[in-house]
Amino acid sequence: MQVKTQTVILIVDDNKDILFHLKFLLEENNYVVKTAVNGKDALKLLSEIISPPDLIISDIMMPGMNGYDFFAAISNTPLWNRIPFLFLTAKSTPLDIRLGKMLGVDDYITKPFKKEDLIASISGKIARNNKSNLIDKEIKQLLSSLNIQMQSPILDKGQQFLCLLIVYWNDITGPTVKEAYPPEKNLPIAINTIGKQLFHAATSIYGHEKITKSQGILLNIENINNKGYLFFDSFPDENERFGEKQYMLSVITPNLTYFNSLKIREILKDISEKVKMNQEWVLKEYWEKILEILSVNSVLLQT
């Protein structure tokens, strides 16, 4: 099997001058660049290459298949739906930008752009994705050593498996699951063990001093055939070794795309603010909000 050793970026734009300019700019920064003139050509290219690109940059207004339709196709394909996706476009009205954000696009850069801003956005997203891949490997090794397996879910007919949990770091005992919904007795996995191992895997890559700056991590938990999204945060606590109480909010479910994770992140941020302000909140209510994101096909992606 061929191993990809360089970072590959796919650019999709019907303007040949822009394609040439972006290709030259990115190759100057040591990226391998592939190009397509519309979404349909890009999908064909993706189906023919061995490894998916590390990032996609797409225009919106293109003939054949526009950027919105291309984005929808990417987000609904498991092989590609974890690829960071940026819109680079002249459509810069507040309505256009709001639409891109509602769709779940990772970033929305308007033309003309500063090359420094574009390179910074690209490098940041690729670095975050690379760390997620490292954590994927770490959690696979940890769970393999414990022989964790997915059992048949205890769910009502038609219900989707989804678990939302919060894990606190303890200087003596390590990570501890504080709360999970649904309760572990109704779950097909040992969520207390999974939660602890997810926290351990992430801190082994980021380190405790940077874990709360990770901005969310999307994982492929192969051992249990599920996806995971981790969100770390903290609040000041002078009694803790790191001067703060660190915690992790996590979502585990079979069908979690990169784009859904961006919407879920906003829900987890809301929970986190309540945790830091010591306000009351109900885990089940947020679980229901996340379930709605995962269950409802957005009308925007179909138009």
QUIKA-V513786 format. One record per backbone hydrogen bond with DSSP energy under -0.5 kcal/mol. NH is the residue of the N-H (numbers start at 1). CO is the residue of the C=O. If there is no record, write none. Layout:
[[NH;CO] [NH;CO]]
This chain:
[[5;3] [9;32] [10;55] [11;9] [11;34] [12;57] [13;11] [13;36] [16;14] [19;15] [20;16] [21;17] [22;18] [23;19] [24;20] [25;21] [26;22] [27;23] [28;24] [29;25] [29;26] [30;27] [31;26] [32;7] [33;31] [34;9] [36;11] [39;65] [42;38] [43;39] [44;40] [45;41] [46;42] [47;43] [48;44] [48;45] [49;45] [54;8] [55;8] [56;84] [57;10] [58;86] [59;12] [62;60] [65;63] [67;60] [70;66] [71;67] [72;68] [73;69] [74;70] [75;71] [76;72] [77;74] [78;76] [80;77] [81;77] [83;80] [84;54] [86;56] [87;107] [88;58] [88;86] [89;87] [89;109] [92;90] [97;93] [98;94] [99;95] [100;96] [101;97] [102;98] [103;99] [104;100] [105;100] [106;85] [107;85] [109;87] [111;89] [118;114] [119;115] [120;116] [121;117] [122;118] [123;119] [124;120] [125;121] [126;122] [127;123] [128;124] [129;125] [130;126] [131;127] [132;128] [133;129] [134;130] [135;131] [136;132] [137;133] [138;134] [139;135] [140;136] [141;137] [142;138] [143;139] [144;140] [145;141] [146;142] [147;143] [147;144] [148;143] [151;188] [154;186] [155;153] [159;156] [163;252] [164;181] [165;250] [166;179] [167;248] [168;176] [169;246] [170;174] [174;170] [176;168] [178;166] [178;176] [179;166] [181;164] [186;183] [187;184] [191;189] [193;190] [194;190] [195;191] [196;192] [197;193] [198;194] [199;195] [200;196] [201;197] [202;198] [203;199] [204;200] [205;201] [205;202] [206;202] [207;203] [210;207] [211;207] [213;210] [214;211] [217;230] [219;217] [219;228] [221;219] [221;226] [222;220] [224;221] [225;222] [226;221] [227;253] [228;219] [229;251] [230;217] [231;249] [233;247] [235;245] [237;243] [240;237] [243;240] [245;235] [246;244] [247;233] [248;167] [249;231] [250;165] [251;229] [252;163] [253;227] [254;161] [256;254] [258;81] [259;81] [261;257] [262;258] [263;259] [264;260] [265;261] [266;262] [267;263] [268;264] [269;265] [270;266] [271;267] [272;268] [273;269] [274;270] [275;271] [276;272] [277;273] [278;275] [279;274] [283;281] [285;282] [286;282] [287;283] [288;284] [289;285] [290;286] [291;287] [292;288] [293;289] [294;290] [295;291] [296;292] [297;295] [298;296] [301;298] [302;299] [303;299] [303;300]]
